[in-house]
Each structure stands twice: as C-alpha cells, then as structure tokens.
Amino acid sequence: MNNICANDHIRKLLNSRTFQKKEIGLYILLHGENKNKYLDEIISCSQCSDNKVRLVAIMVLSSINSKKIVPLLEKSLSDKLWKIRAIAAISLAKYKNDKAIPVLKTIIQNDIPDHSIHKRAIEALGKYKKDELLSIFEKMLSHRRKASKIKAIDAIRKIGSHDAFQLLVSAEEKETDGNILSRIRSAIQSFDQRSPDKNN
C-alpha cells in the first residue's frame, strides 16, 4: 500500500503544473528505481519549457538503457541548453549513434570548463573506435588536465589500429609526467604488436 502511494506521489509531481514539483519528482526518479514506469511523464518533462526540468529529465532518460529513448536523445542534441546537448550526446554514444559525434567533438575541442563533462565526452567518443577521431585524441594528450589525458589514452587504446599504436609510441617519447607515462605504457602493452590493427 505504501509503495502504491509513493508511486502515485511521484506521478503527481511529474504531472504537476509547477516546475519545481516536476524537478523534485525527476530527482527522486534519478536516484531511484522503476524509471520505466514513468516513461511517458519523463518524456513530457523532457519537452518542458523550463530549462531545469528539461535538464533533469534528460539526465533521467540517459540513465535508462533502452533503444526506445534514442529518438528522444537525438532530439535533445539540438536543445538550446548546451548541457542538455552534452548529456544527450554522451548517452547516445552507448548506442554508437553517429548523430552524437559532432556534439561530442565540439564539447572536446571547445575545452568547456565543466571538467566532468569534458572527460566524459572524450570517453564517449572513444566508444566509436574510429581512426578518423585519432587527431582529436592526439590533441587531448597534451591537455592541461590529467583526467582528460587519461581518457584520451584509453580511447586511443580502444581504437586499436596501427595508427593508434604509433600515436601512443610517439606520446611515450614526449610525456614527462610519471603517472601519465605509466598509463601510456600500459596502453601500448595491451596492443597485439604483431597485429596492431586488431581491436581489443
């Protein structure tokens, strides 16, 4: 009985005409379970005129693993709020959806001040394992933040091609930071050097 009341309470919050109540309901779902039960309400919130409501709604949607939400994430790639575009793109990378690539590249190349999203964008772009993205990861190897460097190294390792291998070898010669150097060497060792074009 209590669970039913709680579920009804969340639905009432999500359907409220008050933006703040919608936001509260979404945050409850973000840190809770059974998100799929409220998918219609979450979708409605993702189209809300209020920036805060849309932001939390896309955060909730991105935490749901279902191809059904892909069209919603694609639509959010053109949202006026950059953080919504970023979260949508990072989430779409799980499905290797190519529509997210331009947004991810922009986030990385613009060197946004949000450290967490920057490194998550590098990690997300690495999931595509495309040689054509190596130039972006190469630039990140000289980034001022260690977290971004590490994510770039991991992304290059995942690509697993001959060019990726050579890029890491070159980076090893230039790197002076001990921790980063150790990460590069570990990535190099993960390659099958007899056939570096074979992805791990």
Protein Blocks (a to p, Z undefined) as FASTA:
>chain_A
ZZmmmmmmmmmmmmpmbfklmmmmmmmmmmmghklmmmmmmmmmmmcfblklmmmmmmmm
mmpccfklmmmmmmmmmgfblklmmmmmmmmmmnopaklmmmmmmmmmnopablmlmmmm
mmmmmmnopaklmmmmmmmmmcfblklmmmmmmmmmmnopaklmmmmmmmmmmpmbfklm
mmmmmmmmmpcfklmmbcZZ
